Amino acid sequence: MSDPRTVGALLRPLLGRRLLAVTEARHWFGEQPVMGIDALLHLWLHFETAPAIMAHGCGELLKLTEDKPYSSYDMQEDGRAVVGPVQPTDLLGDVVGQCLVDVGLIQGYSTIPAVGGLQLRFERTELLVATLADEWVCQQGPIPDGLRQYLSFIGWLSTPRLLPKGSDAGSLL
């Protein structure tokens, strides 16, 4: 699901909950992980007393579902996908243990009203997680100036508002 109304309904109950863990599916060659955000395939956010939320990038759409992590698998000559805990030194690992304060929805570079990313506001860290042209964007802070032509802020879940005029969702976030 990537429409703003549905994503809002999925994530709003997580506000105020602690992030217990992040699981990632990462591309490996041989016995070594491919480093950097380019090797990230999927990620799961595990909040206290809630099902895991899987994030899957597809073009300019960020698809979110309640889903458990899948098993690692072999991709033969292309390496393998290894599923496991995010590294503590990774940006996603930095937010483990923090409470989710708010979530900002981000419109992707698309003609349909759809979520292309999230601005995750934790107690001590604000993290941008988005997908753009089948590539992950994961960095601290808000949308950087260089990506504003592709990603635009819709609004925070803690302050529901009407979507911009001309959007087909036509209801509160």
Secondary structure, 3 states (H helix, E strand, C coil): CCCHHHHHHHHHHHCCCEEEEEEEEEEEECCEECCCHHHEEEEEEEECCCCCEEEEEECCEEEEEECCCCCCEECHHHCEEEEEECCCCCHHHHCCCCEEEEEEEEECCCCCCCEEEEEEEECCCEEEEEEECCEEEEEECCCCHHHCCCCEEEEECCCCCECCCCCCCCCEC
